[in-house]
Amino acid sequence: MSNETPKPAALPKRSLWQRMVRLTTYRLLIPIKRARHAPEYGARGVMVGMAWAMTPLVGIQMYLVFMTWLIARRLFRWNFSLIIGLAWTWTTNVITLFPIYYVFYVTGQMLLGNWDNVSGYDSFVGLFEETFGAELSLLETLKRYGVFVIKDWGLAMAVGSLPWSALGGWLGYRWGLAYARRRRAKATKKIRTTG
């Protein structure tokens, strides 16, 4: 007999799409499924996460959800699932950054009455890459980002994100509430039929 330990079975190779679906399921849906609070608690978490996700603040959205959670609990005695809220900010990320920012920019230009100033998507992405593509120090990158966001497109993106943030939060709440109630009804029905 050999003293060799058996090799673990190789994990199946998954495509990028399969990995994204799996990550979405485990990080966004499972917390709602396993919630022990009222359905509104989880739905409010989806709402806050989506509201912050629909802002041009990729990179600090999770901090903003945490600050919202602290303020809402302490000052207003209003509570929501912090974990669910944090997870739902991931709907906007480095993969979706350019399309989402462009939608904010176009919406903002429309709301500000500057429809003539709207550049095409390729021009929008090109300016981002040109501005941040070079090897720069942290200070120089922050300086360029500040000028870019404040002077060039920041106001349009900030204004344009407001309706999307409100809509995303509202839709997130409605969907999260319906999903949690449906899951709870299925679990209750299963318990009654097996019990």
PEVENWO-V725992 format. One record per helix or strand of 3 or more residues. SS is the DSSP state (H for helix, E for strand). FROM is the first residue (numbers start at 1). LEN is the number of residues. If there is no record, write none. Layout:
SS FROM LEN
SS FROM LEN
This chain:
H 16 19
H 39 15
H 61 16
H 82 10
H 97 15
H 115 3
H 121 12
H 138 57
